[in-house]
Amino acid sequence: MTSPAQLPLIVSAGEALTDLVTAGENRWVAHPGGAGWNVARACTRLGIPSAFAGAVGQDNFGDDLAAASEAAGLDLRFLQRVPAPTLLAVVYRLTPPAYRFLGENSADLQFDPGRLPEDWLGAVRWLHVGGISLSRWPLADTLLGVTQAAKAAGVRVSFDPNARITHRHPDYPAVFRRVAGLSDLMKLSDEDLAFFFPGRSEEDALRELRGMNARCPIVITRGAQGATLYQPAGRADLPTAPVTVADTVGAGDALCAGLLVSAIERPEALWTDHLRMGLRAAAAACARPGAYAPTRADLEAVPLPG
Ligand SMILES: OC[C@H]1O[C@](O)(CO)[C@@H](O)[C@@H]1O
């Protein structure tokens, strides 16, 4: 039984999966991953008790993800095991990486919020949501319901669409709008902007996002070029931290974790300060292969951006 002091302050909902990362010479390396899972693990490793809410299979991939969750210190009551195959991703090490998902009738789709601990919202300060899960049915509707419930309970919502998909479900844009409307923090990559607002300028895309949510801080990430923070009061461009990149898998997830951890630890600080921590976390994640979840020590080894 988890003691109240250890109840998660951050719950990240979405996909946990195994990333099969190409390694050359006919080799593949399996890494635990999935946007939602990566964020939960990174938050925990950075010192904030967190949980991943989602489902994996009762197969070897699911066993590995459960073991990695336990090793990272995640609250395991939120990880569901169901009799369906664990979602897999083939990750092509390109710049940026390309993803193909093996997810027909996979376990993640069966996530059931009814099986979460009764008091799951007890201590939660932030719900992080997003990933390819919001483009997959019935999971997208399930996650929208979880987001609405969290919001109604006074929990803040962080949203990273992480749209690594090649086809669009007809209801995806509507879910995007509704989650965006509930958000207290949004992070989109420049690839997400191109996906959701094809052929539009960043200014136009921002105007549309502001139409969905007038006030929330919006972070746009630009890979090696750093990130921009948009707030109603103006914009701030921050550079990335210089590191030798192994691959960029999970960099955005680490950035979200850095933002959330900083927001919880220093509620009085500015979003630009939170973004600085996010950028350091992203740089530390890039220095290792796969979706690496950095520790405090990793962050301290990264030079301060900006
Ligand atoms: O979740 C979709 C994909 O995105 C990542 O989280 C990286 O951001 C991978 O680990 C996963 O395959």
The ligand as an ORCA input file, in Angstrom:
! r2SCAN-3c Opt
* xyz 0 1
  O       4.911      7.708    -28.234
  C       5.293      7.745    -29.579
  C       6.779      7.734    -29.732
  O       7.278      8.925    -29.229
  C       8.296      8.662    -28.267
  O       7.681      8.780    -27.005
  C       9.402      9.660    -28.371
  O       8.880     10.950    -28.179
  C       8.749      7.243    -28.484
  O       9.269      6.628    -27.313
  C       7.489      6.600    -29.003
  O       7.729      5.569    -29.891
*
